[in-house]
Amino acid sequence: MSHFAAIVKPPRPLGRFCRPLWAAGVSLAITALTPQAFAACQYVVNDQWGGGFTATIKVTNSGTAPVSGWNINWRYNGADRITSSWNVTMSGSNPYTASNVGWNGNLQPNQTVEFGVQGSKGSAPAELAVISGAICDGSASSSPTSSAPASSRSSTVTSSSNSSAPTVMGCGNNTLFCLDFENTAPGTIPSGFTQEGNGIAVVQGQEARSGNRSVKFTSTNASNYGYFKKNSVSGTHWGRLYYKMKTPVPNINTWLHGTFVTSRGNNAEFRFVDTVQEASGKHQYIYNVEPGDVSLQGAYAYNFDSSWVCTEWYVNHQTQTYRFFRNGEELFFTNGGRTTGATNLPGFAAVPASLDWLGFGFRSYQQSGGIEGWIDDVAVGGDRIGCNTPQPSSSSAPSSSAPSSSLVSSSSTSRGVSSSSLPSTSASSMPSSSSATSTSSAASASSLPQASTWSLNPSASYLNFVTTKNTHVIEAHSFGEISGAISDGGIATLTINLSSVNTGIALRDQRMRDLLFEVVSFPNATVTLAVPNGLLTNLAVGSTSEIDVTATLNLHGVDQPLATRVSVQKLTNNRVLVQNLTPVLVSAADYDLSNGVEALRAAVAIASISKAVPVDFTLVFDAR
């Protein structure tokens, strides 16, 4: 019997994970609520406003056999009522029944889908419904879909399927180096590394996360520290490091800044695992850059204690983005009051394609009574290495691509992985599972058809956008006609018929066509993207890959780059589902549309219309 677990994308607690939706300089803080669960089924409110809400339910086939057909039920106790839904067949009027639609009724093992609902509510907060049904206790088949409307998906947090607490060291695939220090004699330097500073040494018989050797660090100020350094590391990589602090950590009654992982390139220093402890004893994680001492900052939410902590970082010089994980949980950083992972903000030195060196150890930047601790199980590579489980074999995992410069120019690692074994791709390609997480696969990649072209399935796809008027009035719109394909050369195109804009009001549609888009001169918008090499052919059925992409949008006669993070899921051998995971913000000023927005505002005599809109999409491609 197959077992199912319905899972929700975890919401961001307020203050730490709340993502603002920026439009025309106005922040709409999206409230994220805790999911409610009954047995295996869960329900989460993604977004709510004065009179409405959106919610998402996500289901995973965690069994070993394919399943088909599912339905679930719930009832609201208060005033909440459903007004619309997507990727599901709804029936009833409180209680409600949700069943799969035709194309998402079959679910391979470890394949996931989600569906969403939008509804009305009273003055009380949106209710957390309790879900029931055979799928909830694993006694029947079920199937999921994925999508949510722009306003909710743009505020939802995604987290990796392998983001639980650490249990296994693991080296992953496509590894530059992976060090447990068991083959490094105490007092010596790991092979292929150099040492900077005296406050670092391999030790035996003290603290160790695995085996009986580790690296001990000691630092009392900026000039008393130590790093082990690896030369010539790519500016696009994943890293993992465990640390354990000797407690109590000295408190100097102001704050204490210290760095575990740092690097240099283009005359700048990039501190990938950095921390600041304030007078209260709480510490935060930051991404810090010199010159300028500028930072992306996390929350003061952690204590140094006597436990081992797993830290992971990901940096991508192509998209200039940064991500950070603590014990498998992704943390989100802010700069200037905005949640962001951008590494090329004003005043920040951009991460270069190749770093002169990357080092691990510890350096304290303030005078203190002496910071001591240990580091173990350090790894850097082109794929996410993780804290808990070994990476799946290459036959069942999404392919990964290291940048063309390769991850390293030196020879060997402590695990015997040479740099020559790391794959190299064209400079235009972007890492797939270097920024990807995958669910376990139902078939090996080698069994998949080598489809040369893919066509967009418009009936199973959508593209929505959200506008804000008079500061607080938010409305969702869509385009009724979209088409697209992926060529055998790996170029994806999406064409949007701007005349098909659908706002639910015919007069407003016509005004958008005439005053904003000027469809007589500019009938279509076009998106083009170079698909990462091997992504579609190597992705196994039931697997999902998350990647950072930069596409080109041609709108109103203007070409501009757009960066986002997308999920790519192989539904069947011949069907792929692509969704954005982060908001795609389109600014009117970038596409010479500001005058059109003003013309719309004047036509309806309102105070304001936002000049930046979030765009949300779900695209289904079929092989042909």
Summary of the structure (lengths in Angstrom):
residues: 624
radius of gyration: 25.1
end to end distance: 34.2
largest distance: 77.0
contacts: 2197
relative contact order: 0.13
helix: 9%
strand: 44%
